[in-house]
Amino acid sequence: MTGSLYIHIPFCLSKCNYCDFNSIPFKQQLADRYIHALITEIKNQSKDAPLINTVYIGGGTPTILDPSQIQKIIQKIRQNYNISDDAEISIEANPGTLDRTKLESFIISGINRISIGAQSFIDDELAFMGRRHTALIIDISVSYAREAGFTNISLDLIYGLPKQKVQQWKDNIAKAILLKPDHISTYELTVENGTPLAHDIINGKYTMPDEDDISEMYYCGIDALSAAGYIQYEISNFAKPGYECRHNINYWNRGEYIGVGSGAHSFCSGVRRSNTRDIKKYCELIETSSDAYEDQEIIDEKGALKEIIFLGLRKCEGIDLSVLPNEVSEKIKKAASDLVRSSLVCFEDERMKLTQKGFILSSEVIVRVLSGIE
């Protein structure tokens, strides 16, 4: 059996106005305590762990840490887990937190993939989002990563910002392509309740682009990336051949994974668990007990089927119905019949896939399929 390992680092330089992730501004004393607890949990979680094919250090901004702390984390992982020889070992990074020395230390420690949160190549958009870097710093960060020896670089971009025009998004995609990353993720901005951005929108300070503009941004992104040799393999993810994110694919395929850190999730032997999001409470629990679990859910057959649908339909290859019991696959086909007529879903052999039109309406499509099999 094989699986993945996720390590959560909840610290950032500052909190972006749209962010609802489990992260807080960096504080050295708390960070030192957290890393100590994290290393303890890495060891505690290793009992009966599967062969690890991917490791993902996410956040937050992991690269805000001292390189020696990242090296300690990787060392503890290697001491306690069976890591495959060709494992994908990723780290998330924000431009402005990278330099040559830090990047070289990551390479030496065995990290072989870096995901850089560019988000935009337009300085006014970056300032609006509360990002601490500029477009020039993105260029420099990518150059430093290449010089350090990274051969697998991913860039994250966000579209659908308030007041953003379609041409601005096209410019962002074009500038990202010029840097020749191996992987590009394009995410539509989601306005999360409780964030400063949500407050400003509710109070009329900003208005979001209309649905037609959002759709055009999505489709022109697909066209530009496809023309540049990037293959779309998931709703928001594009890669040069062979550079698909193996860690995320394992998640979408319902593979097993172990989550370490505050708010981290695990899925093993049909059970999903999540750690407390409270960082201080997380440290206290790890210091006084063996785990920091806050919630646990046993996934039954009905729950597993729902997950197969809402995770599988995110992938461009869709869902292989031939591996499901015949009565289940027939029920799914019946539930999707209206969606086929609306050109939102298609069937190729025994695979059910979203169409391009379906991708932009994926949430609604998935809800309709799930409600149809109840």
Summary of the structure (lengths in Angstrom):
residues: 374
radius of gyration: 20.9
end to end distance: 31.6
largest distance: 58.4
contacts: 1207
relative contact order: 0.11
helix: 44%
strand: 24%
